[in-house]
Amino acid sequence: MRIRFTKMQGAGNDFVVLDETRALLQLTPAQYRFLADRHFGVGADQVLSVRPSPAPGIDFEYVIHNADGGEVEQCGNGARCFVRYVSDKHLTDRDRVRVKTLGGVIEPRLNPDGRVTVDMGAPVFEAGQIPFDRAGLSPHEAGTWEKWTLALGADPASPKVAVALVSMGNPHAVQEVPSVDDAPVHTVGPQVENHPRFPRRVNAGFMEVVNRALIKLRVWERGAGETLACGTGACAAVVAGIRLGRLDSRVDVQTRGGMLTIEWNGVGEPVLMTGPAVTVFEGEIEVPDQ
């Protein structure tokens, strides 16, 4: 099967975008893995599918598959690329659209300066909705909120990490580190991602607080490994930092791929994320039957 695609990136988080507004491609997990493969396919952190409106009051449906072929609930950097794509392809003439994702409805909008702002909805903190198995554990107070201590092995002497838990439509475990450059992202990241306390795995964030309006961030993403930027990870880190009393309501997030700006006014309020969305190239590729 030969399909057309667009390669896009948002702060270095890169995507293969597929137009399925006319007909679904019915790709298999193996075919999504092929498209995301950086040696044999196009190469991407996620594959994004643009689909028609599923209900009144919704403009599009947005389906996200990680590089491992698994479907996930949300992708903030992808959401910015999504609205840039539907605008550039003249699939809409609106600067703001309502988009259904597996994690809920979001509202990305194009700004006059070329950046894109996404209303990511309100963060979720309830353990069962993250989801997080808290059986036998108790949180400890941290600032004005709480953290959870996770043992990274079965041995009582195993290393432990303290994480703040947030869902931005997908689950995040955020830990504060003295330096993101020295953080053990590639060792601790997979251990947190696959920790048995997270039945659907989790995105592991490593946050360095520079000051109350600036953090540095690296994220080990479920099914993708470390990416140059993670939009929902940036939202989760800022939300956690605000609730922990470490950050103000508007924060710049320096990722390895670029700068994102996150705004949040407190529990029950939506998180706003602003950042770049860029088309890299377009093409066609023969996708093997799998």
Stockholm file with secondary structure:
# STOCKHOLM 1.0

chainA/1-290         MRIRFTKMQGAGNDFVVLDETRALLQLTPAQYRFLADRHFGVGADQVLSVRPSPAPGIDFEYVIHNADGGEVEQCGNGARCFVRYVSDKHLTDRDRVRVKTLGGVIEPRLNPDGRVTVDMGAPVFEAGQIPFDRAGLSPHEAGTWEKWTLALGADPASPKVAVALVSMGNPHAVQEVPSVDDAPVHTVGPQVENHPRFPRRVNAGFMEVVNRALIKLRVWERGAGETLACGTGACAAVVAGIRLGRLDSRVDVQTRGGMLTIEWNGVGEPVLMTGPAVTVFEGEIEVPDQ
#=GR chainA/1-290 SS CEEEEEEEEETTEEEEEEECSSSCCCCCHHHHHHHHCTTTSCCCSEEEEEEECCSTTCCEEEEEEETTSCEESCCHHHHHHHHHHHHHTTSCCCSBCCEEETTEEEEEEECTTSCEEEECCCCBCCGGGTTCCCTTCCCEEETTEEEEEEESSSSTTSCEEEEEEEESSSEEEEEECSCSTTCCHHHHHHHHHTCTTCTTCCEEEEEEEEETTEEEEEEEETTTEEESCCHHHHHHHHHHHHHTTSCCSEEEEEETTEEEEEECCSTTSCCEEEECCEEEEEEEEECCCC
#=GC SS_cons         CEEEEEEEEETTEEEEEEECSSSCCCCCHHHHHHHHCTTTSCCCSEEEEEEECCSTTCCEEEEEEETTSCEESCCHHHHHHHHHHHHHTTSCCCSBCCEEETTEEEEEEECTTSCEEEECCCCBCCGGGTTCCCTTCCCEEETTEEEEEEESSSSTTSCEEEEEEEESSSEEEEEECSCSTTCCHHHHHHHHHTCTTCTTCCEEEEEEEEETTEEEEEEEETTTEEESCCHHHHHHHHHHHHHTTSCCSEEEEEETTEEEEEECCSTTSCCEEEECCEEEEEEEEECCCC
//
